[in-house]
């Protein structure tokens, strides 16, 4: 009704309606915002501000309608008043946390320093918001360390870490440095976390993969060395050993063969060293040009596979070596078996992609194109399911 009166320029009627309602229900202090806006529609700024301040003052007495008051201020684009409302609520109630709302307002106002400070304060009150803050901050953070937003976010974190040291600041700084591709700096933060709790070793494991993929082998090696030394899980240790070997191969280090043999002599050829055996087969094929020996290594490794997924992965690796050895029919057989067994699984689609590659190598371009079209449709379906939260990838 108020809106209708305002749109028909019946501001006095709207004013009477609002003030009568407030008189009958004085606890509904948010109505002061509507009364103030009604005056503002009439270009009566002083009276408008008087009622806006009344709405905020009422929160000092009772917080019941504080959030609703701020919402009306935002709806009327009175962002300064909305920010003041949220701040007042939190000052009066330490348990209240409107950091996201404040950060959004400061962002809309272009005050990014206050925006990042609000995000940091939000995590300071409740570390459960850590993931959400990363998601919102990622809209501003770039790969450039000198970017204004990156600098402001880092300053807010460093300021808070000095006044109130917590693990979450190391976590956020590590995340920021990873986004800036400064992996060595991220490692410093994660090592600080590791010194306090061995459970933080997972962050270093994740960083090792990121640094490796981005060819920061120095940082990746340091991460792998920490994993080998401190992890209680053999799988993590052997993955780190394998990554070290892959970096040795990529950087053409000497004595690669002897390193593999020393590892097999120390740990044996068994289920635990399965990935290292496959890495060795890859080395024999694509670096040493010895696919026959690689096939023998893969055949032996397949005896240690303890699940259908591992067996499928080994078949895909065997198919790659067979293609290198120009045994196209045998490679096709391995790929087709995986494709049939895992029709709607990512392993099956990987096999389909390798079939398309094989067709391309054999100059069967029409068939390769047909396979790729099917894959494209499948990928589009996956993306839709991921967006709707119904797709779960089996790793």
N, C-alpha and C positions, 0 to 999 in steps of 0.2 A: 504493500500500500504506500509506504514511504517513497519507494522508487517511482510509482505511478504519479504521485503528487508532484514529485520533483520534475518529472519529465513533462508535466503539464503546467509547470511554473507555479504550482500552488505550495510555495515554500512555507507560508505561515501555517497552513493546514498540516503539513508534514511536521513542522516544529511542535505544534500542539499535540499531535499524536505521539511523538517521541517523548516529550516531556511528561505527558500523562502516564505513559507506560513506565517511565523511570520513577515517577512519584509513587505509582502503585507497587513497583518492584524495584526498590532502591538498590538491591544487591546486583542488579543487571547493569553494572557500571560501564560495560562496553557500549551502552546506548549513547554515552557521551561522545563517542567517536562519530556516530551517525548524526548526532545533533551538530557537532562541529563541522562535519562535511556539508550538512544542509546550509550552514552559514557560508561556508566556502563557495558553494554553488551560487550564492548571492553576492560573492566578492566582498564578504565581511570577514576579512582575515583575522582581525584582532579577536573577535568573538569566537571564531573557529578555533584559534589557538588556545583560547581560554578553556574550551570544552575538551580539546585534545589533552591538555595538561591535567584536567580533572580525571580523565580516564586513566592516566598513568598514576596519578596520586592515589586513586582508589585501590590500585594494586598493592601499594605500600601497606594498606590496611588488610586487604584480603586478596589472595592470589587466585581465587576460584575461576574468574573469567579472564585471567591474564592472557592465555593463549588465544582466546577468541578476540580479545582487544587487539592484539598484535595482528591477527588475521585480517581484521577490518582495516587496520592501517595499511597493510600490504595491498589489500584490494583497492584502496583509494590511492595507491602509490605514494603514501606518506612513509617513505622508507626510514627516514631519520627517527620518526616516532615509533615505528615498528621495532627498530634496533634498540631504542631506549626502553621499550616495553619488555623485550626479551632480557635485556641486561638487568632491569629492575627485578624481574621475576627471579633470576638466578642469584642476585644479591640477597634477596629475602629468603630464598630457599636453596641452600647449597646442593640439595639432591636434584634439583631441576637442571636439565641439560638441553639447551636450545642452540648448541653450537652450530649444527647444520643450518638452521634457519638464519642465524646471524651471519654465517659465512656466505650464504646465498645472497643476503641483502648487501653485504659489503662488496660481493662480486658484481652485483647489478649496479652498484654505485661506482665501480671502478677502483675501489680501495682494496687492492689485492694484498697489501701488507696486513690489514686487519682480517681479511678473509682467511689467509693462511694461519694467522694467530688463532683464529676461532677454531679452525680444524685441529690445531695442536692442542688447544684447551679442551676440546671435545674428547680427544684421546686421553688427556691427562686425567679427566674425570672418570672415564670408562674405556678401558683398553679393548673392549669388545667392538668398538667402532673403528679399530685399526684398518680392517679390510675396506670398509666404506670410505674412509678418508683417502686411502690409496686410490680407490676408484674415482673419487671426485677430483683429487689432485692431478690424476693422470690426464685430465682434460686440459691442463695448463702446462704441466711439466714436459719438456722436450729433451732431445739428445744434446742440446747445446748447454754446457755448464754456465756460460755467460748470459743465458737467457734470463730476463728480468724475473720471471715467475720462479725459475729454479733458484735464483739467488734469494728471493724473498722467503721461499719455503725453507731453504737451508738455514737462513738466519733465524727464522721462528723456531726451528728445531734445536739449533745450537743454544739459543737463549734459554729455552726451556730445559735443555739437558744440563746446563750449568746450574740453574736455580733448583731443579728437581730431577736428579738423575734417575732414569728408569730404563729398562730393557727396550721399551717401545721406541725410544728415540734412536737407539742403535739400529733397530729394525727399520724404521722409516728412513734414516740416513742411508742405510745399505740399499734399500729399495730405490732411493733417489739416485745414488751413484750408479746402480745398474741401469737405470733409465738413461743416464748420461754416458753410459758405456765406459765408466771409470771403475773397472772391475777390481783393480787392486785396492782402491779406497773402500769399495764395498766389503772386500775381504777383511779389512781392518775392523770394520763395524761388527761383522759376523764372528770374528775371533774374540772380540770383547764379549759377545753374547755367549759364545762357547765356553769362555773362562768361568762364566757364572752357572751354566747349566749344559751338561753334555747332550741334552735333548735337542739343543740348537744345532747339532751337527747336520741336520737335514738341510739347513739353509746353505751350508758350505757345499753340500752335495749338489744342490740345485745350482749354485753359483759356478761350480766346476763345469757343468754342462753348458751353461750360458757363455762362460769365458771361452770354452773350447770351440763352440759354434761360431764365435766371433773372432777366433784365431788369436786370442790373448793367451798364448800357451804358457807364459810365465806364471800368470795368476792361476790358470787351470792346474798347472803342476803343483803349485803350493797347496791348492785345495785337495788335490789327490793325495799328496803326502800326509796331510792332516787326516784324511779319511783312512788311509792305510794304517796310520799310527793309532788312531783313537776309536775307530768304529768297532762295535762289538758284533757286527753282522758280517759274516763272510761274504755275502753277496755284494755289500758296499765296497769291501776291500778289493775284491776281484774286479769289480767295475772300474775302480780307480786305477788298478794295475793295467787293465785293458786300455783305459784312456791314455795312460802314460805311454804305452806302446804305440798307440795310434799317433800320438804327438811325435814320438821318435821317428815313426815312418814318414809322417808329413814333413818333418824338418830334415829328413835324410840323415839321421844320426848313424854313426857307425855301429857295427856289432849287433844289429837287430836280431839276426838269427840266433846268436848266442844268448841274447836276453830271453827269447822265447824258450830256448832249450833249458836255460837255468830255472825259469819259472816252472816248467813241466817237471824238472828234476826235483824242485823243492816242494811243489804242491800236487804233482801227479796229473795224469789225464783222467779226469773224473767229472762228476756232475758239477762240482763247484767251479771248475775251470772251463766249463762248456763255452762261455762267450770268448774266452781267450783262445780256445781251440779254433773257433770260427774266425776270430781275428787273424790267427796264424794262416788259416786257409786263404783268407782274403789277401794277406801279404804274399803268400806263395804264388797266387794267381796273378795279381795285378802289379806286383813289384818284381818278383823273381821269375815271372813267366814260366811257372811250373804248375799248370792246372792239374796234371795227372796226380801229383803228390797231394795237391789240395783236395782233390776228390776223395782220396784215401783218408785224409784227415777228417773230412766231413762225415764220411761213412762211419768212422770210428766214433765221432762225436755224437752221431744220431743214436747210438746205443745208450747214451746217458739221458736222453730226452724223457721227461717224466710226465708230460702232458701233451694233449693234441695240439695245443697252441705252440709249444716249443718245437714239436715235430714239424709243424707247418712252416715255422720260421726257418728251420734248417733246410727244408725242401726248397724254399725260396732262395736261400743262399747257394744251395747246390745248383739250382737252375742258372744262377748268374755265372757260376764257374763253367757250367756246361756250355753256355752261350759263348764264353770266351774261348772255349776249346772247340767251337763250331759243331757241337753235338746238339743241333737245334731240336731234333725230334725228342730226345731225352729231356731236354730242358722244358719243352712244351708239355710233356707228360707230367713233370713235377708241378709246373704252374697250374695245369688243368685240374690236378688232384686237389690242390689247395683251394682253387676257385670253386670247385664243386662242393667240397666239404664245408667251406665257410662262405656260402653264397652271399649272405647279407652282413658279413663281418668285414672289418677293415682289412684283415688278412686276405680275404677273398678278393677284395677290390685291388689290393696291392698285386695279387697274382694276375688279375685281369690287365692291370697296367703293364706288367712285365710281358704278358702275351702280346699286347699291342706293340711294345718295344721290339719283341722278337719278330713280329710280322714286318715291322719297319726295316729291321736289319736284313730280312729276307726279301726286301723290295715288294712286299705285298701291302702296298699303301692303302688300298681300298679297305681291306680287312682291319688294318691298324686304325684307320679313321673311324670305322664303325665301332670298334671297341672303345675308343676314346670318347665317342658320343655317349655311350652307355655310362661310362665313368663320370662324365660331366653331369648327367642327370642324377646319378647317385650322390655326387658331392653336393649338388643343390638341395637334395632331400635331407642330407645330413645337416647342412647349415640351417635349414628350416627347423629341424628337430632340436638342434642345439639351442636355437633362439627360444623355442618353446619349453626348453628344459626337459625334453623327453629322451634326449640322446645320451647314452652312456658308452664311453669308449673303453674297450677292454685292452689293457696295456700288457 
